[in-house]
Structure formats: C-alpha cells, structure tokens
Amino acid sequence: MSYSIEFTTSAAHELKGLERAIQLRIATHIDGLAGDPFPPGSKKLRGERNIYRIRAGDYRILYRVDGRRVTVLIVKIGHRRDVYR
C-alpha cells in the first residue's frame, strides 16, 4: 500500500528555502515515506501526539501519519538545532 504525501504550507515553504542539494536529500527521504511511513530510524516524538521524525543528515523531517486516509503529512522541515522549537 502506498501512502500519499502532503505538506503543510509552512513545511513546503521551509523546504523551498533550503539549498538545492539539501532539498534533493530530503526529497529522497520523503519519497521513501510513501512506501513505508515508519522506516528504520524513525522515532515518535515524546510529548507530541502522532508526530514522528526521520533524520536526513543534519536536517529533520517531522510528520504525521493518518492511517484512515492513507496519508503522510509533512509538518515541519529544518536543521536539527532549530526544528524542535
């Protein structure tokens, strides 16, 4: 089963603001979420409801999985020092 990928407006804006090479690395990880929304290395964030994160180098992708709609919603993308704030 393949999940559809959706972005919040802010996450799409954050992705567009990054360098092209970093965008490509992050896009590869996001495309992988369509096939497996819980890949090895993904972690559920403590204190957050149904928010997971995956690492892409120094960047983090925060996302929510909706099993009923078969959708992965990308909530936030950012450098590891800033993304959790």
Secondary structure, 3 states (H helix, E strand, C coil): CCCEEEECHHHHHHHHCCCHHHHHHHHHHHHHHHHCCCCCCCEECCCCCCEEEEEECCEEEEEEEECCCCEEEEEEEEECCCCCC
